[in-house]
Amino acid sequence: MTYLSKIRTSLQWTIGLLVVLGICLIPLVWSRQVNANYVTTKSTLLFFTGGLCFLYLALSSLKTQWNRTTHILGLFGVAMVAWHVAYAFIFNYPISLFLLPKLFALVGIFVFLVIKDFQWDIFYKKYEWLYLVVFSAVIGLAFHSLIISSSELGYYERSHFMAPFGNVNMMAEFYLLTIPFHYYWVKNKFKVPTWAKWTIFILANLVIIIANSRSTHMGLCLWWMWYFYKVIDGHKKYIFIILTPFFFIGTIKVHTLVSMEISVDKTKSNSERSNFYLATKDMIIANPLGIGLKFSNEVVPYRLSYPAGPLETEYPDQPHSEILKWGAQFGWPGLVVCLTLLLWITYIVFLKSRSFFLQGALLALSPQVLFQFPFENPATIMVLAFLLYGFYQVLPSKKTSIHISMNIAGLVLSVFLVWQAWAYWTAVYKTSQYPSSLSETTKACEANPAYLPGCIMKNYNIIQSKDFVKAKENFIKDSSDNYYHVDFLKILISYLFETGKVLPPPQQEVQFRKLCEALHIYAIIFKDQKNYSAQDTRNCLQVPKPFEFNNPQQFSTDFKAWFSRVLQ
């Protein structure tokens, strides 16, 4: 072995160790200090870990065995990633660059597993004590937050139960997708005592039940029904299968009795979610080629057709359904392709494979794909990389050995993801720690223009500095892809109000009319708005609304024309 080969081997070993460490830390890290976004630390670490995976690829020669099926799948995967990137550049470049790292981190971890020829048994034998420590810590932190919060407040709410995730639904989703891994660990003999493994498995189930997330209850219910079908012989299995849904319905009822707030929240959430799905469906129908990564902005006019939402407190960056997200992003062709891939994976897993692990995992994942956003949750993305690798392993027998050199591509993607990790962390940290500083929020917006809170605070700070020329220039640039966003509309109203105070009297009247028009539009979009008082509304009674809502397409056209006019 040459000197350079030894250096490369040492680097690969070090990077591989850092990847394992990153994967272990992703579900654990959560910073209360950087409180502007509860996925900040997890996303940052995910991007960095994905970057390390691509760096490992840059130092390796990817060797794998392919036949026709795996060759087609490989080409399909590359095509889907290329499609994703192309749409990002077409629809909202350069902001879209900052919306791609989750996808590439998922691909990076998956490719790392392929390069390492990852084997489940070897993994558990080598790392099962580390596995035990990580999940003991994750579960311990969850119950600690539940006990402390409930004892301090004197009552229980599911929102108390979120550490170290910051979001109870994201937490429940992560636990659900790890259930197949825990069960595989329990059923195979390794060095960790069986009672310890069963404890982790049972507590993970308990976390999901207490979290009371509807989609994760559905996923866990399906997993247990499949378990009873596969494990229990005779007609007894059907008794357990029938009783399982009633058990989960019962747990929901118990939660409702324990907390009336849950009942109210769920009823309201059902209405909002239903309206959200219908609005997204309308948008997909109206945009057969998709809208790229502009969902959060483009869905707003379609939501106005329905009574629930938009709300001032929400930011709909995805439709709470991966399938609908694919349809909105890629249009009808993309939706057909993605659904075809899901059906093909289902066919392979259930009809060609005998893997209970993958069958149960696919059943647990299905409600999440339908009603949640597992490809947006950084901790879940890490788990999905392992599941995708598991699906890859059960493809038809591999025959042809080939070598693929991706040194340059791996290095470029590694640099991209490490840069994204730095940009994302910088944007969130500076915004959360220095929200009133114009220089710091400007740096935050420049570091990651897709992180809207940073750009929003920058625009507020510019208005406060009374530099109205700069305020107008920055507002036009930063709101170009998010002109319906509640905070950008508030900034527009603040800008019109503040500039109106310094204009000469003849121009003040024109500015006042623009201000009232903006207030009317704000009230049209946010039907239940609480930000502006009844007195504000009465002050603008003499100014007519610039337009009314008729249909989404017309509203979008009218809004853009008005938006351009009001900023002249």
C-alpha positions as CSV (number, residue, x, y, z in Angstrom):
1,M,0.0,0.0,0.0
2,T,1.4,3.4,-1.0
3,Y,1.7,6.4,1.3
4,L,-1.3,8.1,-0.5
5,S,-3.4,5.0,-0.2
6,K,-2.7,4.9,3.5
7,I,-3.8,8.5,3.9
8,R,-6.9,7.8,1.9
9,T,-7.8,4.8,4.0
10,S,-7.2,6.8,7.2
11,L,-9.4,9.6,6.0
12,Q,-12.1,7.1,5.0
13,W,-12.0,5.5,8.4
14,T,-12.2,8.9,10.2
15,I,-15.0,10.1,8.0
16,G,-16.9,6.9,8.4
17,L,-16.6,7.3,12.2
18,L,-17.9,10.9,12.0
19,V,-20.9,9.7,9.9
20,V,-21.8,7.1,12.5
21,L,-21.5,9.8,15.2
22,G,-23.6,12.2,13.2
23,I,-26.3,9.6,12.6
24,C,-26.4,9.0,16.4
25,L,-26.6,12.6,17.3
26,I,-29.3,13.7,14.8
27,P,-32.2,12.4,16.9
28,L,-30.6,13.7,20.1
29,V,-29.6,17.3,19.4
30,W,-32.0,20.2,20.0
31,S,-30.9,23.7,21.0
32,R,-33.3,25.8,23.1
33,Q,-31.0,28.7,22.6
34,V,-31.5,28.7,18.8
35,N,-35.2,28.7,19.4
36,A,-36.3,30.3,16.1
37,N,-36.7,26.9,14.5
38,Y,-37.0,23.6,16.4
39,V,-35.3,21.6,13.6
40,T,-32.3,23.9,13.3
41,T,-29.7,21.7,15.0
42,K,-31.1,18.5,13.6
43,S,-31.1,19.9,10.0
44,T,-27.7,21.4,10.4
45,L,-26.3,18.1,11.6
46,L,-28.2,16.2,8.8
47,F,-26.7,18.4,6.1
48,F,-23.2,18.1,7.6
49,T,-23.5,14.3,7.9
50,G,-24.7,14.1,4.3
51,G,-21.7,16.2,3.3
52,L,-19.4,13.7,5.0
53,C,-21.1,10.8,3.2
54,F,-20.4,12.5,-0.1
55,L,-16.8,13.2,0.9
56,Y,-16.5,9.4,1.7
57,L,-17.9,8.8,-1.8
58,A,-15.2,11.2,-3.3
59,L,-12.5,9.1,-1.7
60,S,-14.1,5.8,-2.9
61,S,-14.7,3.9,-6.0
62,L,-18.3,2.8,-5.8
63,K,-18.4,-0.9,-6.5
64,T,-21.8,-2.6,-6.8
65,Q,-23.5,-5.4,-8.6
66,W,-26.4,-4.5,-10.9
67,N,-28.8,-6.3,-13.2
68,R,-31.4,-4.8,-15.4
69,T,-33.8,-4.0,-12.6
70,T,-31.3,-2.3,-10.4
71,H,-29.9,-0.5,-13.4
72,I,-33.3,0.9,-14.2
73,L,-33.8,1.9,-10.6
74,G,-30.4,3.6,-10.4
75,L,-31.2,5.6,-13.6
76,F,-34.6,6.4,-12.2
77,G,-33.1,7.7,-8.9
78,V,-30.7,9.9,-10.8
79,A,-33.5,11.2,-13.1
80,M,-35.7,12.0,-10.1
81,V,-32.9,14.0,-8.4
82,A,-32.1,15.7,-11.7
83,W,-35.8,16.5,-12.1
84,H,-35.9,18.0,-8.6
85,V,-32.9,20.2,-9.2
86,A,-34.1,21.3,-12.6
87,Y,-37.4,22.4,-11.2
88,A,-35.6,24.2,-8.4
89,F,-33.6,26.2,-11.0
90,I,-36.5,26.8,-13.3
91,F,-39.1,28.1,-10.8
92,N,-37.3,30.1,-8.0
93,Y,-33.5,30.2,-8.4
94,P,-31.4,31.1,-6.4
95,I,-33.6,30.7,-3.3
96,S,-34.3,27.1,-4.4
97,L,-30.7,26.2,-3.9
98,F,-31.3,26.5,-0.2
99,L,-34.3,24.1,-0.3
100,L,-32.3,21.2,-1.8
101,P,-30.0,20.0,1.0
102,K,-32.5,17.6,2.7
103,L,-32.8,15.7,-0.6
104,F,-29.1,15.5,-1.1
105,A,-28.5,14.5,2.6
106,L,-30.9,11.6,2.1
107,V,-29.1,10.6,-1.1
108,G,-25.7,11.0,0.6
109,I,-26.6,8.7,3.5
110,F,-28.1,6.1,1.2
111,V,-25.0,6.1,-1.1
112,F,-22.8,5.8,2.0
113,L,-24.7,2.6,3.0
114,V,-24.3,1.2,-0.5
115,I,-20.6,1.9,-0.6
116,K,-20.2,0.3,2.8
117,D,-22.3,-2.7,1.7
118,F,-24.2,-2.2,5.0
119,Q,-25.4,-5.4,6.6
120,W,-28.0,-5.3,9.4
121,D,-26.6,-8.2,11.5
122,I,-23.1,-6.8,11.4
123,F,-24.4,-3.4,12.3
124,Y,-26.3,-4.6,15.4
125,K,-23.4,-6.8,16.5
126,K,-20.9,-4.0,16.2
127,Y,-23.0,-1.0,17.4
128,E,-25.8,-2.5,19.5
129,W,-24.5,-1.0,22.8
130,L,-24.3,2.4,21.1
131,Y,-27.8,1.8,19.7
132,L,-29.0,1.1,23.2
133,V,-27.4,4.2,24.6
134,V,-28.8,6.5,21.9
135,F,-32.4,5.3,22.1
136,S,-32.3,5.2,25.9
137,A,-31.2,8.8,25.8
138,V,-33.9,9.8,23.3
139,I,-36.7,8.1,25.2
140,G,-35.4,9.3,28.5
141,L,-35.4,13.0,27.3
142,A,-38.9,12.5,26.0
143,F,-40.3,11.3,29.3
144,H,-38.3,13.8,31.2
145,S,-39.9,16.7,29.3
146,L,-43.3,15.1,29.8
147,I,-42.9,14.7,33.6
148,I,-41.3,18.1,34.2
149,S,-43.8,20.1,32.1
150,S,-46.8,18.3,33.5
151,S,-45.7,18.6,37.1
152,E,-44.9,22.3,36.7
153,L,-48.2,23.2,35.0
154,G,-50.3,20.7,37.0
155,Y,-51.9,19.1,34.0
156,Y,-51.0,17.0,30.9
157,E,-50.9,18.1,27.3
158,R,-49.4,16.3,24.3
159,S,-47.3,19.5,23.6
160,H,-45.3,18.8,26.8
161,F,-44.0,15.6,25.2
162,M,-41.6,16.7,22.5
163,A,-37.9,16.7,23.7
164,P,-35.5,16.4,22.0
165,F,-37.5,17.3,18.9
166,G,-39.4,20.5,19.7
167,N,-42.5,19.2,17.7
168,V,-44.6,16.4,19.0
169,N,-45.7,15.1,15.6
170,M,-42.1,15.0,14.3
171,M,-41.2,13.2,17.4
172,A,-43.9,10.6,17.0
173,E,-43.1,10.1,13.4
174,F,-39.5,9.4,14.2
175,Y,-40.4,6.8,16.9
176,L,-42.9,5.1,14.5
177,L,-40.3,4.6,11.8
178,T,-37.9,3.1,14.3
179,I,-40.3,0.5,15.5
180,P,-39.3,-2.0,12.8
181,F,-35.6,-1.5,13.7
182,H,-36.3,-2.1,17.4
183,Y,-38.3,-5.3,16.6
184,Y,-35.6,-6.7,14.4
185,W,-33.1,-6.1,17.3
186,V,-35.4,-7.8,19.8
187,K,-36.0,-10.9,17.7
188,N,-32.3,-11.5,16.9
189,K,-29.8,-12.7,19.6
190,F,-27.0,-10.2,20.2
191,K,-25.1,-9.3,23.4
192,V,-27.5,-6.8,24.9
193,P,-29.9,-8.5,27.3
194,T,-33.3,-9.3,25.9
195,W,-35.1,-7.4,28.7
196,A,-33.2,-4.2,27.7
197,K,-34.2,-4.6,24.1
198,W,-37.9,-5.2,25.0
199,T,-37.8,-2.2,27.2
200,I,-36.7,0.1,24.4
201,F,-39.3,-1.5,22.1
202,I,-42.2,-1.1,24.6
203,L,-41.3,2.4,25.6
204,A,-41.1,3.5,21.9
205,N,-44.6,2.2,21.4
206,L,-45.7,4.0,24.5
207,V,-44.3,7.3,23.3
208,I,-46.3,7.0,20.0
209,I,-49.5,6.3,21.9
210,I,-49.0,9.1,24.4
211,A,-48.0,11.6,21.6
212,N,-51.5,11.0,20.1
213,S,-50.6,11.9,16.6
214,R,-53.3,10.6,14.3
215,S,-51.1,9.4,11.4
216,T,-48.6,7.7,13.7
217,H,-51.4,5.9,15.4
218,M,-52.6,4.7,12.0
219,G,-49.0,3.6,11.1
220,L,-48.5,1.7,14.4
221,C,-51.9,0.2,14.2
222,L,-51.1,-1.2,10.7
223,W,-47.7,-2.5,12.0
224,W,-49.3,-4.4,14.8
225,M,-52.1,-5.8,12.6
226,W,-49.5,-7.1,10.2
227,Y,-47.5,-8.5,13.2
228,F,-50.6,-10.5,14.4
229,Y,-51.3,-11.7,10.9
230,K,-47.7,-13.0,10.4
231,V,-47.0,-14.3,13.9
232,I,-50.2,-15.8,15.3
233,D,-51.5,-19.1,13.8
234,G,-55.1,-20.1,13.2
235,H,-58.2,-18.0,13.5
236,K,-57.0,-16.3,16.7
237,K,-55.0,-13.9,14.6
238,Y,-58.2,-12.4,13.2
239,I,-59.5,-11.6,16.7
240,F,-56.3,-9.6,17.4
241,I,-56.4,-7.9,14.0
242,I,-60.0,-6.8,14.6
243,L,-59.3,-5.6,18.1
244,T,-56.2,-3.6,17.3
245,P,-58.0,-0.6,15.6
246,F,-60.4,-0.5,18.5
247,F,-57.4,-0.3,20.9
248,F,-56.0,2.8,19.1
249,I,-59.4,4.4,18.8
250,G,-59.7,3.9,22.6
251,T,-56.4,5.6,23.3
252,I,-57.6,8.6,21.3
253,K,-60.8,8.7,23.4
254,V,-58.8,8.5,26.6
255,H,-56.6,11.4,25.5
256,T,-59.8,13.4,24.8
257,L,-61.1,12.7,28.3
258,V,-57.8,13.7,29.9
259,S,-57.5,16.9,27.9
260,M,-60.4,18.9,26.4
261,E,-57.9,21.1,24.7
262,I,-56.9,18.1,22.6
263,S,-60.5,17.6,21.5
264,V,-60.9,21.2,20.4
265,D,-57.5,21.2,18.7
266,K,-58.2,18.0,16.8
267,T,-61.6,19.2,15.6
268,K,-60.1,22.5,14.4
269,S,-57.1,20.7,12.9
270,N,-59.3,18.3,11.0
271,S,-61.2,21.2,9.4
272,E,-58.0,23.0,8.5
273,R,-56.2,19.9,7.2
274,S,-59.2,18.9,5.0
275,N,-59.4,22.4,3.5
276,F,-55.6,22.3,3.0
277,Y,-55.8,19.0,1.1
278,L,-58.7,20.3,-1.1
279,A,-56.8,23.5,-1.9
280,T,-53.7,21.6,-2.8
281,K,-55.7,19.3,-5.0
282,D,-57.2,22.3,-6.9
283,M,-53.7,23.8,-7.3
284,I,-52.4,20.5,-8.8
285,I,-55.3,20.4,-11.3
286,A,-54.6,24.0,-12.3
287,N,-50.9,23.4,-12.7
288,P,-50.3,20.2,-14.7
289,L,-46.6,20.7,-14.9
290,G,-46.2,21.7,-11.3
291,I,-44.9,24.8,-9.5
292,G,-41.5,23.6,-8.3
293,L,-40.5,24.6,-4.8
294,K,-43.0,27.5,-4.5
295,F,-45.8,25.7,-2.7
296,S,-46.0,27.9,0.4
297,N,-46.8,31.0,-1.8
298,E,-48.8,29.5,-4.7
299,V,-51.3,27.6,-2.5
300,V,-52.6,30.7,-0.8
301,P,-55.2,31.8,-3.5
302,Y,-56.5,28.2,-3.6
303,R,-57.0,28.2,0.1
304,L,-59.3,31.2,-0.1
305,S,-61.9,29.0,-1.8
306,Y,-62.4,27.2,1.5
307,P,-63.6,28.5,4.9
308,A,-60.6,27.3,7.1
309,G,-57.4,29.3,6.7
310,P,-55.0,30.7,5.8
311,L,-54.2,31.6,9.4
312,E,-51.8,34.4,10.5
313,T,-49.8,32.0,12.7
314,E,-49.1,29.3,10.0
315,Y,-46.5,29.0,7.3
316,P,-47.7,26.2,4.9
317,D,-44.3,25.2,3.4
318,Q,-45.8,21.8,2.6
319,P,-49.3,20.3,2.4
320,H,-48.9,17.7,5.1
321,S,-48.9,15.0,2.5
322,E,-45.9,13.8,0.6
323,I,-48.1,12.6,-2.2
324,L,-49.8,16.0,-2.6
325,K,-46.4,17.7,-2.3
326,W,-45.1,15.6,-5.2
327,G,-48.1,16.5,-7.3
328,A,-47.7,20.2,-6.5
329,Q,-44.0,20.2,-7.1
330,F,-43.7,18.0,-10.2
331,G,-47.2,18.2,-11.7
332,W,-49.2,15.4,-13.1
333,P,-46.3,13.5,-14.7
334,G,-44.3,13.6,-11.4
335,L,-47.3,12.5,-9.4
336,V,-47.8,9.5,-11.7
337,V,-44.1,8.6,-11.6
338,C,-43.9,8.8,-7.8
339,L,-47.1,6.7,-7.3
340,T,-45.9,4.2,-9.8
341,L,-42.6,3.9,-7.8
342,L,-44.5,3.4,-4.6
343,L,-46.7,0.7,-6.1
344,W,-43.6,-1.0,-7.5
345,I,-41.8,-1.0,-4.1
346,T,-45.0,-2.4,-2.5
347,Y,-45.1,-5.1,-5.1
348,I,-41.5,-6.1,-4.5
349,V,-41.7,-5.9,-0.7
350,F,-44.9,-7.9,-0.3
351,L,-44.9,-10.3,-3.2
352,K,-41.3,-10.8,-3.9
353,S,-39.7,-10.4,-0.5
354,R,-40.3,-12.3,2.8
355,S,-38.9,-9.6,4.9
356,F,-41.2,-8.8,7.8
357,F,-39.0,-5.9,8.7
358,L,-39.6,-4.2,5.4
359,Q,-43.2,-5.1,5.1
360,G,-43.9,-3.7,8.5
361,A,-41.8,-0.6,7.8
362,L,-43.7,0.1,4.6
363,L,-47.1,-0.3,6.3
364,A,-46.0,2.1,9.1
365,L,-44.7,4.6,6.6
366,S,-47.8,4.6,4.4
367,P,-50.0,6.9,6.6
368,Q,-47.0,9.3,7.0
369,V,-46.6,9.6,3.3
370,L,-50.4,10.2,2.9
371,F,-50.9,12.6,5.8
372,Q,-47.5,13.9,7.0
373,F,-44.1,15.0,5.7
374,P,-41.4,12.4,6.6
375,F,-39.1,13.8,3.9
376,E,-39.1,17.2,5.7
377,N,-38.3,15.9,9.2
378,P,-34.5,15.8,9.5
379,A,-34.5,12.9,12.0
380,T,-36.9,10.9,9.9
381,I,-34.9,11.6,6.7
382,M,-32.0,9.8,8.4
383,V,-34.2,6.8,9.1
384,L,-35.7,6.9,5.6
385,A,-32.2,6.5,4.1
386,F,-31.8,3.2,6.0
387,L,-35.3,2.1,4.9
388,L,-34.6,2.9,1.2
389,Y,-31.4,1.0,1.5
390,G,-33.4,-2.0,2.9
391,F,-35.8,-1.8,-0.1
392,Y,-32.8,-1.6,-2.4
393,Q,-31.4,-4.8,-0.8
394,V,-34.5,-6.9,-1.7
395,L,-34.4,-6.1,-5.4
396,P,-34.0,-9.1,-7.7
397,S,-30.7,-10.9,-7.7
398,K,-27.7,-8.9,-8.8
399,K,-25.5,-10.3,-11.5
400,T,-23.2,-7.8,-13.2
401,S,-20.4,-6.2,-11.2
402,I,-19.5,-2.6,-12.2
403,H,-17.4,0.2,-10.9
404,I,-18.5,3.8,-10.8
405,S,-16.1,6.7,-10.1
406,M,-17.9,9.7,-8.6
407,N,-14.9,11.5,-7.0
408,I,-15.6,14.9,-8.5
409,A,-19.4,14.7,-8.0
410,G,-18.9,13.5,-4.4
411,L,-16.6,16.3,-3.6
412,V,-18.9,19.0,-5.1
413,L,-21.9,17.7,-3.3
414,S,-19.9,17.4,-0.1
415,V,-18.9,21.1,-0.3
416,F,-22.4,22.0,-1.1
417,L,-24.0,20.3,1.9
418,V,-21.3,21.6,4.3
419,W,-21.9,25.1,3.0
420,Q,-25.6,24.6,3.4
421,A,-25.2,23.4,7.0
422,W,-23.1,26.6,7.8
423,A,-25.6,28.9,6.0
424,Y,-28.6,27.4,7.7
425,W,-27.2,27.6,11.2
426,T,-25.8,31.1,10.6
427,A,-29.2,32.4,9.4
428,V,-31.1,30.9,12.3
429,Y,-28.6,31.8,15.0
430,K,-28.1,35.4,14.0
431,T,-31.9,35.9,13.6
432,S,-32.8,34.3,17.0
433,Q,-30.0,36.0,18.9
434,Y,-29.9,39.5,17.3
435,P,-33.4,40.1,15.9
436,S,-33.2,43.9,16.3
437,S,-29.7,44.2,14.7
438,L,-29.9,45.4,11.1
439,S,-26.3,44.2,10.3
440,E,-26.8,40.8,11.9
441,T,-30.2,40.1,10.3
442,T,-28.8,41.3,6.9
443,K,-26.0,38.7,7.3
444,A,-28.6,36.1,8.2
445,C,-30.7,36.8,5.1
446,E,-27.6,36.8,2.9
447,A,-26.3,33.6,4.3
448,N,-29.6,31.8,3.6
449,P,-32.3,33.8,1.8
450,A,-34.7,30.8,2.0
451,Y,-34.8,31.2,5.8
452,L,-37.7,33.8,5.8
453,P,-37.5,34.9,9.5
454,G,-34.0,36.3,8.8
455,C,-35.1,38.3,5.7
456,I,-38.3,39.4,7.4
457,M,-36.5,40.8,10.4
458,K,-34.0,42.5,8.1
459,N,-36.8,44.3,6.3
460,Y,-38.4,45.4,9.6
461,N,-35.1,46.7,10.8
462,I,-34.5,48.7,7.6
463,I,-37.9,50.3,8.0
464,Q,-37.0,51.2,11.6
465,S,-33.8,52.8,10.3
466,K,-36.0,55.1,8.1
467,D,-33.9,54.3,5.0
468,F,-37.1,53.9,2.8
469,V,-35.3,53.7,-0.5
470,K,-33.3,50.7,0.7
471,A,-36.4,49.3,2.4
472,K,-38.3,49.3,-0.9
473,E,-35.5,47.7,-2.8
474,N,-35.0,44.9,-0.2
475,F,-38.7,44.3,0.1
476,I,-39.2,43.8,-3.6
477,K,-36.3,41.4,-3.8
478,D,-37.0,39.4,-0.6
479,S,-40.8,39.1,-1.2
480,S,-40.6,38.0,-4.8
481,D,-41.3,34.4,-4.0
482,N,-43.4,34.9,-0.9
483,Y,-45.6,37.9,-1.5
484,Y,-48.6,36.3,0.2
485,H,-46.6,35.6,3.4
486,V,-48.2,37.1,6.4
487,D,-45.1,38.9,7.6
488,F,-44.2,40.3,4.2
489,L,-47.8,41.8,4.0
490,K,-47.3,43.3,7.5
491,I,-44.0,44.7,6.3
492,L,-45.7,46.2,3.3
493,I,-48.3,47.9,5.5
494,S,-45.6,49.2,7.9
495,Y,-43.7,50.5,4.9
496,L,-46.7,52.4,3.5
497,F,-47.6,53.7,7.0
498,E,-44.1,55.0,7.8
499,T,-43.4,56.5,4.4
500,G,-46.8,58.2,4.5
501,K,-45.8,60.1,7.5
502,V,-42.8,61.8,5.8
503,L,-44.4,62.5,2.4
504,P,-45.8,66.0,1.5
505,P,-49.6,66.3,2.0
506,P,-50.7,65.7,-1.6
507,Q,-48.8,62.4,-1.7
508,Q,-49.9,61.4,1.8
509,E,-53.5,60.9,0.6
510,V,-52.3,58.6,-2.2
511,Q,-50.2,56.6,0.3
512,F,-53.1,56.4,2.7
513,R,-55.2,54.9,0.0
514,K,-52.5,52.3,-0.7
515,L,-52.3,51.6,3.0
516,C,-56.0,50.9,3.2
517,E,-56.0,48.8,0.1
518,A,-53.2,46.7,1.7
519,L,-55.3,46.3,4.9
520,H,-58.3,45.2,2.8
521,I,-56.2,42.6,1.0
522,Y,-54.7,41.4,4.3
523,A,-58.3,40.9,5.6
524,I,-59.3,39.0,2.5
525,I,-56.4,36.6,2.8
526,F,-56.5,36.1,6.6
527,K,-60.3,36.0,7.3
528,D,-59.8,35.7,11.0
529,Q,-57.0,38.2,11.3
530,K,-56.2,39.6,14.8
531,N,-53.2,41.8,14.0
532,Y,-55.2,44.9,13.0
533,S,-57.9,46.5,15.1
534,A,-61.5,47.3,14.3
535,Q,-60.5,51.0,14.4
536,D,-58.0,50.3,11.6
537,T,-60.8,48.9,9.5
538,R,-63.1,51.8,10.2
539,N,-60.4,54.3,9.2
540,C,-60.4,52.6,5.8
541,L,-64.1,52.4,5.1
542,Q,-64.0,55.2,2.6
543,V,-61.4,53.4,0.5
544,P,-62.8,50.6,-1.6
545,K,-61.2,47.2,-1.9
546,P,-58.9,47.1,-4.9
547,F,-60.5,43.8,-5.9
548,E,-62.5,40.9,-4.5
549,F,-61.8,37.2,-4.5
550,N,-63.6,35.4,-7.4
551,N,-61.4,32.4,-8.1
552,P,-57.8,31.5,-7.4
553,Q,-56.4,32.3,-10.8
554,Q,-58.1,35.7,-11.1
555,F,-57.1,36.6,-7.5
556,S,-53.5,35.7,-8.3
557,T,-53.5,37.9,-11.4
558,D,-55.3,40.8,-9.6
559,F,-52.9,40.6,-6.6
560,K,-49.8,40.7,-8.7
561,A,-51.0,43.7,-10.7
562,W,-52.0,45.5,-7.4
563,F,-48.7,44.5,-5.7
564,S,-46.7,46.0,-8.6
565,R,-48.8,49.2,-8.6
566,V,-48.7,49.8,-4.8
567,L,-44.9,49.7,-4.8
568,Q,-44.5,52.2,-7.6
